[in-house]
């Protein structure tokens, strides 16, 4: 028998019995793919056929249906050129198949309008290394000292815990306003250049609503600091929890060697660079976060004027946010993310200097997040 038909719901024991030739653990590689439906509908699953020696990773975490798509993970021997995967999904038109940040070529079956095949690369050492397959995210600024990411969340792609709670629409909208404000503050303050000179970086990112390998809830976002090139370096990783009005009400900051430090409104949360022995071995001060009464965040660099992300004119952080510099209104920021069209519009109004006003349109592949235009 040269092929085996596997359904994502087959128990792990059944898979093991069905695949006596599966590679030993030390030889395993992993690949994931996401099947995007042409139109959202009742969640369902296709029939998937893999070559001999490969299997779908068992467990509901690794095979997931939403209204807009279905994704699953495969394991087996390395094959960079790609193994042939056959999919049959009756009465469910399929738009695309995504692997990592690529749309894979689909070969339609002329004899069966419900079936198609594609080549799936098998190269990753772990299932987790395939998480970019699940995400629709854009990177407007990846440069020395800065890694800036925007997640494009869609209620039709909700998975895992997000299917059991109301859609967090206010937080999804607010987090992008606040990421834009945080990026402007990090740049204007000179903190990015200081971090880059040390070989460090800031990481700006929101939260994900479709990734069962990373149950990224409740709604929150991050202004993290890696004292090195990545998250394997000593890190301060704040988790700013958001309420329905986009207000930050709790900062659970994970610090290498110290675990999670908890900060609430009015409590200063210092962030250090892990260079030298100052401050109990945490190094020199980089900045201090303090959650504000209006739901914003005061951001005080170690040197220079203070900044803040503050509520908009209507008192919350959903319609807009205000960035402050040295205690004065500086920028007014609004965003609109049309996730089903792959268009993010950012409007910034300079409140001190009209020359700082701009409108920027980020166009991205709506299935992968890869930017087409708009990168900084």
HELIX and SHEET records of a PDB file:
HELIX    1   1 UNK A   12  UNK A   18  1                                   7    
HELIX    2   2 UNK A   25  UNK A   27  5                                   3    
HELIX    3   3 UNK A   60  UNK A   62  5                                   3    
HELIX    4   4 UNK A  128  UNK A  133  5                                   6    
HELIX    5   5 UNK A  155  UNK A  157  5                                   3    
HELIX    6   6 UNK A  160  UNK A  163  5                                   4    
HELIX    7   7 UNK A  169  UNK A  188  1                                  20    
HELIX    8   8 UNK A  191  UNK A  197  1                                   7    
HELIX    9   9 UNK A  278  UNK A  281  1                                   4    
HELIX   10  10 UNK A  354  UNK A  356  5                                   3    
SHEET    1   A 5 UNK A   3  UNK A   6  0                                        
SHEET    2   A 5 UNK A  47  UNK A  51 -1                                        
SHEET    3   A 5 UNK A  79  UNK A  88 -1                                        
SHEET    4   A 5 UNK A 115  UNK A 122 -1                                        
SHEET    5   A 5 UNK A 107  UNK A 108 -1                                        
SHEET    1   B 5 UNK A  55  UNK A  56  0                                        
SHEET    2   B 5 UNK A  69  UNK A  76 -1                                        
SHEET    3   B 5 UNK A  29  UNK A  37 -1                                        
SHEET    4   B 5 UNK A  94  UNK A  99 -1                                        
SHEET    5   B 5 UNK A 102  UNK A 103 -1                                        
SHEET    1   C 3 UNK A  55  UNK A  56  0                                        
SHEET    2   C 3 UNK A  69  UNK A  76 -1                                        
SHEET    3   C 3 UNK A  63  UNK A  65 -1                                        
SHEET    1   D 7 UNK A 137  UNK A 143  0                                        
SHEET    2   D 7 UNK A 146  UNK A 151 -1                                        
SHEET    3   D 7 UNK A 201  UNK A 205  1                                        
SHEET    4   D 7 UNK A 220  UNK A 226 -1                                        
SHEET    5   D 7 UNK A 235  UNK A 237 -1                                        
SHEET    6   D 7 UNK A 248  UNK A 255 -1                                        
SHEET    7   D 7 UNK A 240  UNK A 242 -1                                        
SHEET    1   E 7 UNK A 137  UNK A 143  0                                        
SHEET    2   E 7 UNK A 146  UNK A 151 -1                                        
SHEET    3   E 7 UNK A 201  UNK A 205  1                                        
SHEET    4   E 7 UNK A 220  UNK A 226 -1                                        
SHEET    5   E 7 UNK A 235  UNK A 237 -1                                        
SHEET    6   E 7 UNK A 248  UNK A 255 -1                                        
SHEET    7   E 7 UNK A 259  UNK A 263 -1                                        
SHEET    1   F 9 UNK A 269  UNK A 272  0                                        
SHEET    2   F 9 UNK A 285  UNK A 291 -1                                        
SHEET    3   F 9 UNK A 297  UNK A 301 -1                                        
SHEET    4   F 9 UNK A 306  UNK A 311 -1                                        
SHEET    5   F 9 UNK A 321  UNK A 325 -1                                        
SHEET    6   F 9 UNK A 328  UNK A 338 -1                                        
SHEET    7   F 9 UNK A 343  UNK A 350 -1                                        
SHEET    8   F 9 UNK A 358  UNK A 364 -1                                        
SHEET    9   F 9 UNK A 371  UNK A 373 -1                                        
END                                                                             
